[in-house]
Amino acid sequence: MDRHGYDIATGYRHYLLSQTRGIIRHIFSHAYRWICKFLLGLGVRDSETGCKFFKRATTTAVVLGCEYDGWFWDTEVMSRAALKNLQVCEMPVLFLRRPDKQSTVHVLSDSWRYLIELHQFRSKVGLGLTGKSPTYWSAFGYDLLMKVLYGGAYKEVEAEVANLIPDGASVVDVCCGSSGIYRNFLKDKRDHYLGLEFNGHFVMAARKRGINVRLFNLLAEEVPPADYVIMCSSFYHFHSQQREILDKLLKAARRGLIISEPVENVSSNSNRFLGRLANLLTNPGIGEYNYRFNLEGFRKFAQDTGATSFLYTPGRRNAIALFKKEPPSLV
């Protein structure tokens, strides 16, 4: 694990069919694996094996953060590891069952309990579909809707922020969504990127693309430090706690904080139906979604909180509040 940089090593069980204690149990076991793959996207084939090794330095928070202490723990710990973008190595292991040991698993009752716990767990880690707008059910659907609603202006917002970040800087992207700014701009600048996102669907989609994104709750966790901390089109979700959230973002930013916020909004449309529909489509499952800044409101926020620059081009959808920090003195 140390040599190859893995955080977790886990086994993929191979055994004789005669040791499965029945074909029904074998079928149920593989069905559960398929369900986990479909609903959680774990990236491992055998999450339930008891053959797991953890690197204490990088996995302690994940292991201690698990809530289930029964059979479902194996699924939970591997899911949380994937959502935190930990590096997992899955290796084949020969599984030999002890003939003198009786299994404590009851196929039907335990399988039903697993499914209930799986449903509950998905909601806890942002993978459920209830409590959020369909916009946030998948990264693909999110990107598609943004392109339909805003066309080329969607990438213009990302470009404006990316142009403020020098090549090779470290960047933490808070509420990163589908990580479009990294895919479209920061990747080419060779910036060291970390995306933080509450939506488990977006985290898993980024993981499949090889992007460094992990599950994160801004209301409960501290933002990791970086040269630049950025937040694009998400600050309005924390309107009632904006000073507390701003302080948290500023604390993490070594060289600058960039907040890009929409000031021309479909939800502010004079047509009440369109405005209400836009609000319903922008509920991410955390924070607020009915409030929006207008241009003057966001400008006043930037002035009141000491932003070093306020950037806005007439006709653009977003304005930017830039908080630059002076480099530390060498004296």
N, C-alpha and C positions, 0 to 999 in steps of 0.2 A: 504494500500500500504506500509506504513512504517513497519507494523508488519510483513509482509511476504516478504519484500524485492523486491517489484515490482517497476519498473520505470514508467510503463504505465498501466492504467486500461481502458478497452474498452468494449463496449456492443455488444452482439450478438442479433440482433433484432428478436423478436417473435411478430407476429400480425395476425389478422384475414385476410383471403384471401380477404374478402369483402372490406378491407381497402387499398388494393394494387392499387386501381383505374384501374383494368384491368389485365387480365391474361397475356397479351403481355408484359407489364411492369415487371411483376413478373418473367417471363421467361428471359427477357433481364438482369434483376438484378442478377439472379442466374448464367447466362452464363458469365457475367463479373467476378463474384466471382471465377468461375472455371478457367477462363483465367488467372486471377491474381495468383491463386494458382499454375497453371502450369508454368507460365512464371517468376514469382517472388519468389514463395515458401515462402510466408509471414509467415505461421504458425498460422494465424488467419482466421476465416471463414467469417467475415463481416468487411472488412477494411473500408467500406464507411459510416458506422454509424457516426452520429454526436455526439454520447455519448462517449467522450474520456476524460481521466484525466491524466495529466502529472506531474511527480515529477520534480520540477524546477531544483534542484541541478544536476540531471543526464541527463535531456532531453533538456536543453536549446539550446545546440549547434545543436541538430538534428532538433528541431522545427524552429529555426532561419535560419538553412541552407537550408530549403526547397525553391524551386524556383517557384513552381506553386502556384497561389493564387485563383484558381477556384475550381471546383468540384474535380479535380484530386489531390488536396492537400491531401485528406484523404489517398489515395493510396500511395502517395509519403512519407508522414510522417511515415506511418506504415512500408514501405519498408526500409527507412533509419534507423528506430529503430531496425529492424531485422538485418540489415547489421552491425550495431554497437553493436550487441549482447546485447541489452537492454532486461530486463525481462518484459514480457507483460502478463497480466492477462485478459482473455476474459470471461465475465460473461453474462448470459442471461438477457435480459431486455424486459419488456413489452412495445411495441411501439404502441401508440395510435395517429392516425392522427387527426388533427383539421379539422373538416368539413368546417370551414369558410376560410381556407387557401388554396389558389390555388398553385399547384406545378409549379415551374419554370423550371423543367426538360423537355426537348424535347427528346423523346426516341431515335429516329433514328439519328438526328444530334448530340446530345450529346454523344451517344454511339460511333459514328464514331470518334468524337474528342477525346474521352477517349482512343480509340485504337491507334490513332496517338501519343498522349502524352505518352502512355505506351511504344510504340516502341522507342521514343526518350529517355525516362527516362532509359530504360534498358541499353542503350549504355553509359549513363552518369555514371552509378554505376557499370560498369564492368560486366553486365549481358547479353550484346549483343553478337552476334556471329561474327559480322563484325569487321574488324580492328585487329583481332588477329588470331593466328594459331589454327587449329582444336585441337591441343594438349591441349589448354587451354579452351575448351568448357565445360569440366566437370572434376571433381576431379577423377572420376573413369577412364576416358580416359587418363588423365595425368599419373596416377599411372601405368596403364597398359603399356603405351608406355615406361616409364622409366624402367620398369622391362624387357621389350622386348629388349631395346637398351643396358642396362647395367647389367642385371641379378643381381647377388648377390652384385655387386659393388655398387648398389644403396643404400642398407642398410649399407654397410661399411662406406660410407660417413657420414651418420647420426650417426653411432656408434662412429666414431672418434671425432665428435663434442660433443656428449653426454658424453663421457668419461672425457672431460675437465671441466664438470660442476658438482659441488658437490651436494649431496642430499639436498633437501629442499631449494635450491636457487630460487630466482625469475628470470624468463627468459622472455625476449621479443624476439620473433622470427620474424624478418623483412623479408617480401616477403616469407611468410611461406608455400606457395603452398597448398598442401593437408594435412599439419601438420603431415607428416610422422614421423618426429623426436620425436614428442610428443607421438603419438600413439605407436611407436615401442620401445621408450627408456625412455623419460623423465617422462611419466606417472607413471612408476614403481619407479622412483626416488623421487616421491612426490614433484616435483618441482612446483612452482607457475608459471603457463604458460599463456602468452598472445601472440597470433599470430596476425600479421598485414599483410593484403593482399589486393591488388588492384582488384583482380579478384572476382567479386560477386558470381560466381558459386562455387568457393572454400570456400568462407565465409559461404554460405548457407549450403553446404555439411558438414562443420565443425559444424555448429549450430545444424544440425540434429543428429550429433554424440555426442553432449553435450560438445564440445571443445570450449574454450574461444578464439574465433577469431573474429576480426572485420575489416570492410572495412577501408582502409588506403591508402593515397597517399603520398609516401615518398618524392616526389618532392615539396609538398605543406604543409605538416604537420610536427610537431615536434614528435620525438619518445618518448614515455613514459619511465620514468626511471625504471631501474631494476638492479639486481646484475649483470646479464650477458645479453648482447645483442648479438644475433647471426644472421648471414646471410649465407645461404647455397646456393651456385650455382646460385647467382643472382647479384653479384656485377658488373659483366661485362655489365649489362643493363644500368649502370650509368657511363660508362667509361669517357665520356666527362665532367662529374661533380664529378669525384671520390674524389677529396679533400674536396669538400663541403659536399658530402654525408658521407665521413669518419668522418668529424668533427661532423656531426649531430649524428652519431652512437656513437662516443666516449663520447659525452656530456651526453647521456642517460645511459651509462654503469657505474655502481658504482664500480664493481670489475674487469670487463674484457669485452673485445669485441672479438668475434671469427668470422672471415670471412673464410669460406671454399669455395674455388673457383676451378672449373674444369680447369686443365692444360693439359689434354689429351682430345681433342675434336673431335667428328665426323665431325664438321663443318670445321676443319682444314685439313681434309683428302685430299690427293693429287689428288684424283678423284674429278674433279670440279663439276660433277653432284651430287655426294653424299654430298659434302660440301655445295652446294647451297640448296639442299633439307633440310639439317639439319638446315640451317639458317631460311628457310621458316617455319619450324616446331617449332621454338623457339621464335616466336614473341608474347609476352604476352599482347600486346596492350598498353604498356607504356615503355618509355625508349628506349634503343638501343638493337639491337639483331644481328648485323653483326660482332661486335668485339668480340674477345676471347683472354684471357691471355694464353701464354705458360708458361712453368715452370720458365724460366729465367726472363720473363717479370713480373710475379707475385712475384718472389723472390726480384727483384729490387724494386717493389712497396712497399713490406714489409720493406725493408731496408731504403728506402727513407722516409717513414712515421713513423719510430720509433717503429716498432713492436718488442715486447720483445722476441718473438720466431717465427720461421718459421719451420713448420712441414711438412715433405714429406717423404713418403715411396715409394721407386722405384717400379714402376708397378701399383701404385694406380692412380685413375682418378683425385682425388682432392689433393690440397695442402692447408695448413691452415696458416693464419697469425693471431697470437695471440697478443692482446694488453692488458697486465695486468696493473691494477692500484694498487698503494700502498694503503693499508688501512690508513684512516686518523689518524694522531697522537693524542694521548690522553693528550699530554703535553700542 
